[in-house]
Amino acid sequence: MSFSQGFVLGQHYPGSSPVHRSSALVKLIATIIVMVTIFVAVNTSEYLPVALFLLSGIMVSRIPARFFLRGIKPILFLIVLTVAVQILFTPGDSIWRFGVVRVTSQGLVLAAFITCRLVLLTLASVLLTASTSPIELTDAISDLLKPFRYIGLPSAEIALVMSIAMRFVPTILEETERIIRAQVSRGARIGEGGLVARMRSFIPILVPLFVSSFRRADDLAIAMEARGFRVNQPRTRYHLRGFHAVDLVILVFSLVTLGAAVLLRVWR
Amino acid sequence: MIRLDKVSFSIETSAGAVQVLRDIDLQFPDGSITAIVGPNGSGKSTLARLISGLLCPSSGVVALVDEGTASPPGRRVCPGVDVGLVFQNPDNQLVATTVEDDIAFGLENLSLSHAEMVNRVDDALDMLGLREFRAYPPHRLSGGQKQKVAIAGVLAMKPAFLVLDEATSLLDPSNRQEVMRAVFDLNRELGIGVIVVTHLLDEVLGTSRMVVLAGGIVIASGEPRDVFAAEDSVRCGGLVPPLSARASRLMQLRWPDFPLCLDVDEFVEAACLLS
């Protein structure tokens, strides 16, 4: 089993589409606007402009649809669970009854609403991370947090920490797989037995993983110092992004999406 | 030139101060290739960090001085700028999510302009033959390629010296040869000083000078051939000379004029002449 396969959320899908070429900061702001729109919506029809905006983005990005479907796959369980809870426990007009189980029309509407919310949130996140390299994304977060420097928030350092965390995800996953193989070859039974036994079986994986991670962090800190890194020292950027027409289009359309959702609510 | 004068280094532990290095006097001329060898715990890595300016000596001076200057003061070694240090495990020194971003990391720390960074990254990629991997994430590279990326990241900062702290010890023989060949090429083409810290005596063969450390002191120093000729000093350091040197010794028992050979080709040539 490979831990590093199957997770699409957070994965970059390289490309040269206008969405890929646009500023990461603009995409991040647009994603925040879209997410705010998704969260403030109170009925499913308000998701229409959001869905249109995201579908346009997906089509322009030329990222295959299956990449987004793979992104939705991990949250399917959450969707099914939420839908079941909403259908079964929402009071209202009963449309079907079996013993104590009662399905209401209000429950179905709410289930559809929550499903749309979860799917759209996932699509927005996948579109952002797939079309933006991790380093661009962390630079964008650093830019977004820059105003908070004046209240002592180390925005550049936070961005660097996030970038390093992303860099080490595959390394730590490989390390985990290596430790599991080593422990299994020595007779460890990982994930077998009852709940307590299963939890206990992960201790021989977690302890060496923590030890090696701390050692790695120590080595990395020295290696960074050896390459001239100092905390609070001003740094320049290798990646420079200007503000282009496509950035303006993305920003305007995300605001139009928010505006359209608000208008839809007013008209109701 | 990097000059170490009476350098000692100790660390505080719960059991008291432990002396790691004692009274080290060494000089590393510009453009030279020096090997520092010694068994585990001899203080090699500490010495590498002192030379790189990452550690300050407990006593003595580590300084960059103009060649020909009789004594310090010189100026303090600046990590990355004067001396680039490459560590043992490439996985623990690559910071960024792509090869080119990692090479640019040190340049960003130097606050260089964007144009200068682009030029230096391109040059470093070309020097190490990594251009086709520029957009690769580090975890998709082989051990040798990762170590080359680490070297490229250090080289882009244009240091006068490159210190390899057991940088090839985790690599297989072919990757090890590939990395060492790249380093020696850099020395030849750019005149960059190279200090190879290792316990693999085969890596000493391409160097012009060798320093043997044991128990925190220098027990032998000189050209590799001279140091291996005085075999006791190498064995004293807990190290086994290369196979060809040991075989030469055995040959000398029968043919006293048989030369001390440091690699197999040399040995075969000498043996052919003998026959």
Boltz contact constraints between the chains, C-beta under 6 A:
constraints:
  - contact:
      token1: [A, 134]
      token2: [B, 97]
      max_distance: 6.0
  - contact:
      token1: [A, 135]
      token2: [B, 97]
      max_distance: 6.0
  - contact:
      token1: [A, 135]
      token2: [B, 101]
      max_distance: 6.0
  - contact:
      token1: [A, 166]
      token2: [B, 97]
      max_distance: 6.0
  - contact:
      token1: [A, 167]
      token2: [B, 97]
      max_distance: 6.0
  - contact:
      token1: [A, 170]
      token2: [B, 139]
      max_distance: 6.0
  - contact:
      token1: [A, 171]
      token2: [B, 91]
      max_distance: 6.0
  - contact:
      token1: [A, 171]
      token2: [B, 139]
      max_distance: 6.0
  - contact:
      token1: [A, 216]
      token2: [B, 92]
      max_distance: 6.0
  - contact:
      token1: [A, 219]
      token2: [B, 92]
      max_distance: 6.0
  - contact:
      token1: [A, 220]
      token2: [B, 92]
      max_distance: 6.0
  - contact:
      token1: [A, 223]
      token2: [B, 87]
      max_distance: 6.0
  - contact:
      token1: [A, 223]
      token2: [B, 93]
      max_distance: 6.0
  - contact:
      token1: [A, 226]
      token2: [B, 54]
      max_distance: 6.0
  - contact:
      token1: [A, 226]
      token2: [B, 79]
      max_distance: 6.0
  - contact:
      token1: [A, 226]
      token2: [B, 85]
      max_distance: 6.0
  - contact:
      token1: [A, 227]
      token2: [B, 80]
      max_distance: 6.0
  - contact:
      token1: [A, 227]
      token2: [B, 106]
      max_distance: 6.0
  - contact:
      token1: [A, 228]
      token2: [B, 80]
      max_distance: 6.0
  - contact:
      token1: [A, 228]
      token2: [B, 106]
      max_distance: 6.0
  - contact:
      token1: [A, 228]
      token2: [B, 109]
      max_distance: 6.0
  - contact:
      token1: [A, 228]
      token2: [B, 110]
      max_distance: 6.0
  - contact:
      token1: [A, 229]
      token2: [B, 109]
      max_distance: 6.0
  - contact:
      token1: [A, 234]
      token2: [B, 111]
      max_distance: 6.0
  - contact:
      token1: [A, 235]
      token2: [B, 108]
      max_distance: 6.0
  - contact:
      token1: [A, 235]
      token2: [B, 109]
      max_distance: 6.0
  - contact:
      token1: [A, 236]
      token2: [B, 108]
      max_distance: 6.0
  - contact:
      token1: [A, 236]
      token2: [B, 111]
      max_distance: 6.0
  - contact:
      token1: [A, 238]
      token2: [B, 104]
      max_distance: 6.0
  - contact:
      token1: [A, 238]
      token2: [B, 108]
      max_distance: 6.0
  - contact:
      token1: [A, 238]
      token2: [B, 117]
      max_distance: 6.0
  - contact:
      token1: [A, 240]
      token2: [B, 114]
      max_distance: 6.0
